Amino acid sequence: MMGPPGAGKGTQAKFVAEHFKIPAISTGDIFRANVSAGTELGVEAKRYMDAGDYVPDEITNRMVRNRIDEPDAEPGFLLDGYPRTLAQVEELDGMIKFTGHALDAAVVLTVDSDEIVSRLVQRAELEGRTDDTEDVVRRRQEVYAEQTEPLIDVYRQRGILVEVDGMGEVEEVTDRIFDALDVIPES
Ligand code: ADP
């Protein structure tokens, strides 16, 4: 599940994962859980998150590798917010090879940037996220454009890109995702 910060990845990922009875693995959520618990990983990750930067690939890759090794991910899994860099794409390919799975789809949610800013401001109030201040939001959008947008072409070339309009009501977007995913053959 891809898309700029505030596109609604996490919200939609939960519905999609529920439908396919697989875990939704959110790197952002795992980082935040580690920050709250004060783990070594959390202390390290927080520095980058609060600045709006990506956590280094090595740390993120190791965390995802460990997570998809868990028994609940054996039937399959949905990744929310990973991969976000070309290096993570390569690493994920390597990880998946050993699970016997293949990537079925890369869903990208498209939204306009004005909508994103208002969503993030709202979310900051609701959840008290320390990385949702205006400057940091802008930085996260830049980082997404620089480091993650190029991944869209990679998955388009592989023929697994599913672009979905992320604007509108949550349920509308979910319906669009389900419609779009139905055309993806099972592997
Ligand atoms: P958003 O997509 O709104 O930025 P996330 O909850 O997905 O929010 O991620 C929050 C932060 O966690 C990111 O800004 C980044 O610092 C870190 N993060 C999450 N996923 C990754 C990843 N795949 N690679 C590097 N950093 C990540």
Boltz pocket constraint, residues with backbone or C-beta under 6 A from the ligand:
constraints:
  - pocket:
      binder: B
      contacts: [[A, 3], [A, 4], [A, 5], [A, 6], [A, 27], [A, 28], [A, 29], [A, 31], [A, 45], [A, 48], [A, 49], [A, 50], [A, 52], [A, 53], [A, 54], [A, 55], [A, 56], [A, 57], [A, 60], [A, 80], [A, 81], [A, 82], [A, 83], [A, 84], [A, 85], [A, 88], [A, 131], [A, 140]]
      max_distance: 6.0
